[in-house]
């Protein structure tokens, strides 16, 4: 009885295996046979697409091939014309190729792309109003309706793509004030090997600038923070994007100059353990545009930094921070900072009080009476082991809900919500307008 049952199960298994093999072979044979007829029905396929979408699209050539287990569709000289002027092209793609994974698409009931290639493309974007962009001639749609993107679907699509590449793509920007500029994407690629992915970007802001280079290597799904990891590198080599400043005006930032030289490194480990380090060199920083106040710009701003995140806390080190403001040179070294829920702190090894007071008096910040007072006192000496500590609002759980409240000083055993601690070395004051004062030396 058992032997007979085993024989039946064996026959059923072999029948299933043979049937699947026959269906698989039939799938490949039918696919290889019919894919070659795509070019013969090009006009009908393009006309059907135009009827469904209403978009004036033309395709010079449409053909199909079969690669391994999937079909590959290729289009040459794809042109989207402006709706009111069919002679004006707003989108041109010289070569567009896509390989679909039909089996995974059927199993997941969604489009699964194996490979995607867009080569030599040109697109024209028009700013209808500050911050609102769309294809030239097509507008931005109903601004009263917010456009939402399903990030889960987008991430799923990116995770399934084996190879994607965007090469030699020019994006022409026409601003609301009728100014024009262009972006050129030399390369935007995504390559996958099982669970490992590498992304590379090479972008030109203008013809004379060196390209922006960005490389990202990641492993895992970014939604699974307990296992996801990534490393990234960004190089901004003597980048001047002055012609792109109108892009920021839609965000309420009105800059006049924009140049930066920078390198950044990111190391993202599971459980959101982050290491970020790099340097930033900016010749001209228009702080008035960011603050809304009438302030002089910073010049020759240089910053080197390293920051680490562990759990919900950040800590970092700034080996050098230097800049020039109102013809005064400021330079700080070995600054340490830390931030955790409810508390932030900044530390410095030393500060020259006399030099700092001279620079402060030279700035156009203080009123004449305050300047006269500080100048008369003529502070001298050094501050050492300086630490500034602040308490902030934190989120605490109450009845399974996160509630924002202010930390009480007694909870953190702090006397105040804002504290400055330092060692005072040879701090001195000049006599107040000829008055006799005893010498004073204080160490805290």
C-alpha positions in Angstrom: 0.0 0.0 0.0 2.8 2.4 0.9 4.8 1.4 -2.1 1.8 2.0 -4.4 1.3 5.5 -2.8 4.9 6.4 -3.3 4.7 5.4 -7.0 1.6 7.6 -7.5 3.3 10.6 -5.8 6.4 10.1 -7.9 4.3 10.0 -11.1 2.4 13.2 -10.1 5.7 15.0 -9.3 7.2 14.1 -12.6 4.0 15.0 -14.4 4.1 18.4 -12.8 7.8 18.9 -13.6 7.4 17.9 -17.2 4.3 20.1 -17.6 6.1 23.1 -16.2 9.1 22.5 -18.5 6.7 22.3 -21.5 4.9 25.5 -20.5 8.2 27.2 -19.9 9.6 26.1 -23.3 6.3 27.2 -24.9 6.5 30.6 -23.3 10.0 31.1 -24.6 9.2 29.9 -28.1 6.0 32.0 -28.4 7.9 35.0 -27.1 10.8 34.6 -29.5 8.4 34.1 -32.4 6.1 37.1 -31.8 8.6 39.6 -30.5 9.9 40.1 -34.0 6.5 41.3 -35.2 6.6 44.4 -32.9 8.3 46.5 -35.6 5.7 45.5 -38.2 2.9 46.9 -36.0 4.8 50.0 -34.9 2.4 52.5 -36.4 -0.7 50.8 -34.9 1.0 50.6 -31.4 2.1 54.2 -31.4 -1.3 55.4 -32.7 -3.0 53.4 -29.9 -0.7 55.0 -27.3 -1.5 58.5 -28.6 -5.2 57.8 -28.6 -5.1 56.5 -25.0 -2.9 59.3 -23.5 -3.7 62.2 -25.8 0.1 63.0 -26.0 1.5 64.0 -29.4 4.3 61.4 -29.5 6.2 60.2 -32.5 8.6 57.2 -32.7 11.1 56.8 -35.6 11.6 53.1 -34.9 10.1 50.6 -32.5 11.3 47.0 -32.4 11.6 44.0 -30.0 14.2 41.4 -29.1 14.4 38.4 -26.8 17.1 38.3 -24.3 17.5 35.2 -22.0 14.0 34.8 -20.5 12.6 38.3 -21.1 11.5 40.6 -24.0 13.4 43.8 -24.7 11.6 46.7 -26.3 13.6 49.5 -28.0 12.5 52.8 -29.3 14.6 55.2 -31.4 14.0 59.0 -31.7 11.1 59.3 -29.4 9.7 62.9 -29.6 7.0 64.6 -27.5 5.8 67.8 -29.1 4.3 70.8 -27.4 0.4 70.6 -27.5 0.0 74.0 -29.2 3.0 73.7 -31.5 3.7 70.3 -33.0 6.9 71.5 -34.5 8.4 72.3 -31.0 9.9 69.3 -29.2 9.8 69.4 -25.4 11.1 65.9 -24.9 13.5 64.0 -27.2 15.0 60.5 -26.4 17.3 59.2 -29.1 17.4 55.7 -27.6 15.0 54.1 -25.1 15.3 50.4 -24.2 13.5 48.5 -21.5 13.7 44.8 -20.6 10.7 43.5 -18.7 10.6 40.5 -16.3 7.3 39.0 -17.3 7.4 36.1 -14.9 8.0 38.3 -11.8 5.5 40.8 -13.2 2.8 38.1 -13.3 3.7 36.8 -9.9 3.7 40.2 -8.2 0.9 41.6 -10.3 3.0 44.7 -11.0 5.5 45.9 -13.6 8.9 44.5 -12.9 11.8 46.0 -14.9 15.0 44.1 -15.4 17.0 46.6 -17.4 16.4 50.2 -18.5 18.5 52.4 -20.7 17.8 56.0 -21.8 20.5 57.5 -24.0 20.9 61.0 -25.4 17.8 62.7 -24.1 16.7 66.4 -24.1 13.9 67.8 -22.0 12.6 71.4 -21.6 11.1 72.5 -18.3 9.2 75.7 -17.7 8.6 77.5 -14.4 5.0 78.7 -14.4 5.4 80.3 -11.0 8.1 80.3 -8.3 8.7 76.6 -7.4 6.2 75.2 -9.9 7.8 73.3 -12.8 6.4 71.3 -15.7 7.1 70.3 -19.3 7.1 73.3 -21.5 3.7 73.7 -22.9 2.0 71.3 -20.5 2.1 73.4 -17.3 2.1 72.0 -13.8 -1.5 70.9 -13.6 -4.0 71.9 -10.8 -1.9 73.6 -8.1 -4.8 73.2 -5.6 -4.3 69.4 -5.7 -1.2 68.0 -4.0 0.7 65.5 -5.9 1.6 62.4 -3.8 4.2 59.8 -4.5 3.8 56.2 -3.2 7.3 55.8 -1.8 6.8 52.1 -1.2 6.0 51.4 -4.8 8.9 53.6 -5.9 11.3 51.7 -3.6 10.0 48.4 -4.7 10.6 49.3 -8.3 14.2 50.4 -7.6 14.9 47.3 -5.6 13.9 45.0 -8.5 15.7 46.8 -11.3 18.9 44.9 -12.2 20.5 47.6 -14.4 19.3 51.2 -15.2 21.2 53.9 -16.9 20.5 57.5 -18.0 23.3 58.8 -20.2 23.9 62.2 -21.9 20.7 63.9 -20.8 20.3 67.6 -21.1 17.6 69.4 -19.0 16.8 72.9 -20.2 15.4 75.2 -17.5 13.3 78.3 -18.4 12.5 80.4 -15.4 9.5 82.6 -14.8 11.5 85.7 -15.4 12.4 84.2 -18.9 16.0 83.5 -17.8 17.4 80.2 -19.0 20.0 77.6 -17.9 20.7 73.9 -18.3 21.7 70.8 -16.4 23.6 67.9 -18.1 23.4 64.4 -16.7 26.5 62.6 -18.0 25.6 59.5 -16.1 23.0 58.3 -13.7 23.2 54.5 -13.2 21.9 51.8 -10.9 23.4 48.3 -10.8 22.3 45.4 -8.7 23.9 42.2 -7.7 21.5 40.2 -5.5 21.1 42.4 -2.4 23.9 44.8 -3.2 23.3 48.0 -5.2 25.5 50.8 -6.6 24.3 54.1 -7.8 26.5 56.7 -9.6 25.7 60.2 -10.6 27.8 62.6 -12.7 26.1 66.0 -13.2 27.2 69.2 -14.9 25.8 72.5 -13.7 27.1 74.4 -16.7 29.6 73.9 -19.5 32.6 75.3 -17.6 32.1 73.7 -14.2 33.6 70.4 -13.1 31.0 67.6 -12.7 29.2 66.8 -9.5 30.1 63.2 -8.6 28.0 61.1 -6.2 28.4 57.4 -5.5 26.1 55.3 -3.3 26.6 51.7 -2.4 23.8 50.0 -0.4 22.8 46.6 0.9 19.2 45.7 1.9 15.9 47.5 1.9 16.1 51.1 3.3 12.7 50.5 5.1 14.3 47.7 7.2 16.6 49.9 9.3 17.8 46.9 11.5 19.7 45.4 8.5 20.1 48.2 5.9 23.5 49.6 5.4 25.0 52.1 2.9 28.1 54.1 2.0 28.1 57.3 0.0 30.6 59.8 -1.4 29.9 63.3 -2.9 32.4 65.5 -4.6 31.7 69.1 -5.4 34.9 70.2 -7.1 35.0 74.0 -7.5 31.3 74.0 -8.3 29.7 77.3 -9.3 26.0 77.1 -9.8 25.1 80.8 -10.0 23.0 80.2 -13.1 20.8 77.8 -11.1 20.1 80.3 -8.2 16.6 81.1 -9.6 15.7 77.5 -8.5 16.1 78.6 -4.9 13.9 81.7 -5.3 10.8 79.4 -5.3 11.9 78.4 -1.7 12.2 82.0 -0.6 16.0 82.1 -0.8 17.3 85.0 -2.9 21.1 84.4 -3.3 23.4 86.4 -5.6 26.5 84.2 -5.5 26.8 80.4 -5.2 30.1 78.5 -5.3 31.3 75.6 -3.2 34.1 73.2 -3.0 33.3 70.1 -0.8 33.8 66.4 -0.2 31.4 64.4 1.9 31.6 60.7 3.1 28.6 58.9 4.7 28.7 55.5 6.4 25.3 54.2 7.4 25.2 51.0 9.4 22.2 48.9 10.6 20.1 50.4 13.4 20.8 53.8 12.0 24.4 54.0 13.2 25.7 56.9 11.1 29.1 58.4 10.4 29.3 61.6 8.4 32.5 63.5 7.7 33.9 65.9 5.2 34.8 69.5 4.5 33.1 72.5 3.0 34.8 75.5 1.4 32.5 78.4 0.3 34.1 81.7 -0.9 30.9 83.7 -0.3 28.0 83.0 2.1 25.1 85.4 1.9 23.7 85.0 5.4 21.3 87.8 4.9 19.4 85.7 2.3 18.9 82.9 4.9 18.2 85.1 8.0 16.1 87.8 6.5 18.3 90.3 8.3 20.5 93.0 6.9 23.9 91.3 7.5 27.2 91.4 5.8 28.2 88.1 4.0 30.7 85.6 5.2 33.8 85.3 3.1 36.2 82.3 2.7 34.1 80.1 4.9 36.0 76.8 5.6 34.6 73.9 7.7 36.0 70.4 8.4 33.8 68.1 10.5 33.0 64.6 11.7 29.7 63.6 13.2 28.5 60.3 14.6 25.0 59.1 15.5 24.3 56.3 17.9 20.8 55.5 19.0 19.1 58.9 19.4 22.2 60.9 20.1 24.7 62.7 18.0 28.3 63.7 18.8 30.9 65.3 16.6 34.2 67.1 16.2 35.1 70.2 14.2 38.9 70.4 13.8 38.7 73.7 12.0 36.2 76.4 11.4 37.4 79.7 9.8 35.8 82.6 8.0 36.1 86.3 7.4 33.3 88.7 8.4 33.3 92.4 8.0 37.1 92.3 7.4 37.7 90.4 10.6 39.2 86.9 10.5 37.7 84.3 12.8 39.2 80.9 13.4 38.2 78.1 15.8 39.8 74.7 16.3 38.8 71.5 18.0 35.2 72.2 18.7 33.2 69.3 20.1 29.4 69.1 20.0 26.8 66.6 21.3 23.0 66.4 20.9 20.6 64.1 22.6 16.9 64.3 23.4 16.5 67.2 25.9 20.1 68.4 25.8 22.7 69.9 23.4 26.2 71.0 24.2 29.2 72.7 22.5 32.8 72.6 23.9 36.0 74.5 23.0 39.5 74.1 24.4 40.2 77.9 24.7 39.2 81.4 23.7 41.3 84.5 23.7 39.1 87.1 25.4 41.1 90.2 24.4 41.3 89.2 20.8 37.6 88.3 20.7 36.6 91.7 22.2 38.7 93.5 19.7 37.0 91.7 16.8 33.6 92.2 18.4 34.2 96.0 18.7 35.3 96.1 15.0 32.0 94.6 13.8 29.0 96.7 13.0 26.7 94.9 15.5 26.7 96.8 18.8 25.4 100.3 19.7 27.8 103.1 20.5 27.2 103.0 24.3 27.9 99.3 24.5 31.0 99.7 22.4 32.2 102.5 24.7 31.6 100.4 27.8 33.4 97.3 26.4 36.2 99.4 25.1 36.7 101.1 28.5 36.7 97.8 30.4 39.3 96.3 28.0 38.8 92.7 28.9 41.9 90.5 28.8 42.8 86.9 29.6 41.8 83.5 28.4 38.8 81.2 28.8 39.7 77.5 28.9 37.7 74.3 28.8 34.6 76.1 27.6 31.3 74.3 27.6 27.9 75.6 26.6 24.9 73.4 27.5 21.3 73.9 26.7 18.1 72.1 27.5 15.4 71.7 24.9 11.9 70.2 24.5 11.8 66.4 24.2 9.2 63.9 23.3 8.1 61.6 26.1 5.6 58.8 26.1 2.4 59.3 28.0 -0.4 56.7 27.7 1.4 55.2 24.6 1.4 58.7 22.9 4.4 60.9 22.1 3.9 64.3 23.8 6.2 67.3 23.5 7.0 69.0 26.8 9.8 70.9 28.4 12.3 69.1 30.5 12.3 70.4 34.1 15.7 71.5 35.5 15.2 69.2 38.5 14.9 66.1 36.2 18.3 66.7 34.7 19.8 68.2 37.8 20.6 71.4 36.0 20.4 74.8 37.7 19.3 76.5 34.5 18.1 75.7 31.0 21.2 77.5 29.5 24.6 77.1 31.1 28.1 78.3 30.2 31.1 76.7 32.1 34.7 77.7 31.6 38.0 78.1 33.4 39.0 81.8 33.7 42.7 82.4 33.3 44.2 85.9 34.0 40.9 87.7 33.3 41.4 91.4 33.8 39.4 94.6 33.6 40.7 98.1 33.1 39.7 100.8 35.6 36.4 102.4 34.8 37.2 105.9 33.6 40.1 106.4 36.0 38.5 104.6 39.0 40.7 102.5 41.2 39.8 98.8 41.1 41.7 95.9 42.7 43.3 93.3 40.6 41.1 90.2 40.1 41.9 86.6 39.2 39.1 84.1 39.0 39.2 80.4 38.1 35.9 78.4 37.7 
